[in-house]
């Protein structure tokens, strides 16, 4: 398994407005900017901030891609984890295509709501080296439209997973999506970790029939426990700052400083009291999730058939 870089640049915009999303949700796509021209004309400062954000994000991503273009070490895996939706922007589409063909990159994957048709951004990419972590938000898009884009990925040979939030009011839709997806596609479910989000035993059983690893999607006590984040993966900010993961603030150097990447990779116990995100607890050794996902760990697509998966109990 390759060392992974989890890249998150300055981008903080999305074309969706999901109430449970922890990220910024201002809109920045070209179509929305055009539709909202009258409102934006009264708020020029906000529009200027959007443009400045995208310019900074574009420059940061260009620097990251240039680094990987020149990288001559062991091939790295790359996962884009944006605060919002990145594939609406041409610089991310171009980056996916180029990185998938670089000798220094073993695989490239991205978290996306799949609102942009794959044919629009897979042009020039090597589909065998692209992974997609796709989130389905039924309040923002139709099931039929989302499934059509999943089928487009499947036809092109792109490995992908599909996920939803495990809110009780979405369980019927979860079951409908599971029935509609190809059997080999893993449908993961993120627990809704807010007050009132607890499921009844019956509801939980329905969700676990869809995602056998659902019980891992919880808040884990982690301080002092062995975590492979920082050893098998590093988080990279837009300015190149390296951290063991997105949830530990301590910097470990800069991707762009000679030798810092190699020095940053080292075994360390987790310093945080808890972890509540798959991007973090994926690496918690006692859960054994890296073993279950294998080469599909970037896009959250397990190597083995999803029906035979089972959680490891700490």
N, C-alpha and C positions, 0 to 999 in steps of 0.2 A: 504494500500500500504506500502510495507516494505521500510526502509531506504536502499538506494543503495550506494555501493562503486564502483566507476569508477576507475579501476586499470590500470595503464600504467607504465610498467617497462622500463628498459634500451633498450629493443629491438628496433632497427631502421632499419629493412631490410624487403624487399618485393620481391616476385618473379615476380611482375608486375612493369611496368615502365610508369605509366599514367602521361601524361604531366601536368594535372591539379592537381595532388596530392601535398599537402603541406609538406608531410613527406619525410624523407630520402628515397632514392630508390636504394641503393646498394644491390646487390644480395647475398644471403647467403644460399640458399638451397643446400642440398648435391649434387643433380643432377647437378646444375649449377656450383658448385665448381669443380666437376669432369670434366665437359665439358670445363671449363675455366682454367684447370690446367696449361697449358703452359703460359698463361698470368699472372696467379697468381704467378707462380714461379719467374717471374721478378718483382713481387711486394710483397715480403714476409711481409713487414710491414703492408700492407693492410689486408692480410690474418690473421696475428696475431691479428690485431685489431678486425676483425670479430669474431675470436675465443674468445677473451677476452670479447667482448660484449655479446656473447651468454652465456659464463660462468657466467658473472655478472647477466645477466637476469635470468638464471636458479636458481642461489642462491637467488635472490630477490623473485622470484615466490615461491620457496620452503618455504621461511619465511612467505610469505603471506598466503599460504595454511595451514601451521602449526598454524598460529594465528586463522584461521577460524575453524580448527579442534578442537581447545581448547575453542572456543568462547561459552559462556553459556548464553549470553543475548538474547534479542529478535532476531529471525532469520533475517539475512541481505540478501539483493539482491546484486549480483555481476555482473558487466558488464566489460569485458575486452575491452579496447580501445587502442590497440597497434599502434605504429608508423610503420605500415607495416603489414605484414601477419604473424600471430602467429601460425596458425594451421599446418604449415610445421614443427614445432618443437615438439618433443615428450613430453617435459615438459608441454606444454600447453594442449596437448591432454590428458595427465594423469590428469592435474588439473581440466579440464572440467568434466571428469568422477568422480573424487573424490568429488568435490564440489557439484555436483548434488545429492549426497547421504548423505551429512552431515546434521545433525539436525539443525545446526546453520546457514544454508544457505537456504533461501526460494526458490531462483532461481538463475541460472547462465546463462549469455548470452555473446556473443562475436561478435565483428565486424570482418567480414571476406570477402574475395573475393570468397570464396567457391571453390577455386581451388583444395582443398584436398577433396576427396570423403568422405561423411559423415560416411560411414561404417568403414573408417580407424580411426576415432577419437571418434565415439560414443560408441565404445566397452566399456562395463562396466558402461555406464552412464544411468541415469534415464531420458529418453527422455521427459517425462512430465514436468521435471524441467529444461530443457535446452531451451534457446532461441537463435535464429540466426538472426543477422542483416547483410544481404548479399548484397554486392555491385556487380553489373554487369558492366563489362568494355568490351564492344564489340570489342575494338581494341586489347584486350589481350586474348580473349577466344571466343569460338563459342557459339552461342545462344543454339544450340542443347545440347552441353555438359553442359552448365550452367543449363538448364532446367532439364536435367537428374538428377543433384544433388539436385535441388529443389524437384523433385519428390521423391528422396530418403529420404529427410527430412520429406516430407508429409506422406509417408508410415510409417515412424517410430514415427509419432505423435509429431514431434518437431514443435513448433510454430516459424514462421519466417516471415520476410518481405524481400522485394527485392527493391533495389534502384539504380538509375542512376543519372548522372549529366545532367541537363537540357540545354545542348548546342543545338543550332538550328540545327546543322548538325546531331544530334542524335535523332531528333523528330520522324522520320520514324521508327527507331529502337525501340524507346520507345513505339510507338503504336503497333509494332509487338510483343514486349515482353508482353505488356498488354494483347493482344489477346491470347497469348500462355499460360500465367499463369492461374492456377485455379482461378475462380472468387473470392474466399474468401481471396486470398493472396493480401495484400496491396503492391502496387508499388509506392514508394515515389520518388520524384524528387527533387534533390538539385539544387537550382539556381546557375548558373555559375556567380560568383561574381567578374568578372574581366572586364577590359575595353573591350568593343565590345561584351559583353555577353548579352546585353539587347535583349529581344524578341519583335517582332512586336505584335500588338493586336491579329492578327490571330494565330500566333505561340503560344502565351500565352494561348489562348483559347483551343488549341489542348492539351497543357500540363496540363491545369487545368481539362480537361476531364479525364485525367489519374490519376492525384493527386489533389483532391479537396483542400488539404492543401498547395498547392504549394506557395500561396501568403505569407505564414508564413516563407518560406525559403528565407529570405532577411536579411538585416542588420538592427537590432533594436536598437534604442536609449534606453539605460538601466540605466544610472547613476541615483541613488536615487530611482529607481523603485523596487517594491517588487518582489523578486526572491526567489524561494524555494530551489535553490542550496545552500548548506550549512545547510539546515534545513531538507530536504528530501533526500539529497544525498551529498556525499563528494568525491572528487578526491583523489586518493592514488598514490603516486609515488613509484618507486621501493624501495627506502630507508625507506618507511613508512610515509613520510611527508604527512600530511593532508592539503588539501586546499578546499575552498568552491566549486571550479570547476577548470577545466583545464586552464581557461583563466584569473584567478586572482592569482597573484604570492604570495600573503601574506600567510605564513604558519599558520596553526591553531593548531599545535602540531604534535604528532607522533602516528600512529596507534598502535605502540608497547609500548607506555608509558601508564601505568595504568590510566584510567580515561580520557585520552585525547579525545577519540572518543566521549564519552558522552558530554564532555564540548564543543567540536567543533560544535555540532549540535545546532544551534540557529538561530532565524530569524534575517536577516540583509538585508538592501537595497543593491542593486548592486553598487559597487564602480567603475565599468568600464564605459567608455563613450558609448560603443556599444557592441553588441554581434552578431556574424555572423555564429554561428554553432548550429545545432540542439541539441548537447550535452549541450549547455548553455541555449538557449532560450526556450527549452522544459520546463524549470522551471519558466519562466517569467509568473507570475500569471495572468496578464491581457490577455494573449493569450489563456489560458484555455486548453493547449495541454495535460497536465497530465490527465485531465478529459476525453479527447477523447481517449487517449491510455490506460488508466486504468492499468490492470495487465500486459498489453503488452508493457509498457513504456520502458523496457530495450531493447527489440529487435525492437522497433519502429513498432509494430504491433497493430493497434487499436482494441479495443474490439468490437466495432460496425462495421457493414459492411462499407467498405470504401466509397461506393457511397453516403452514407447519411452524410458524414462528411462535415463540413463547418467551415471556419476560424472564430474566434471571433475577431471582430474589436476593437482595443484599444479605 
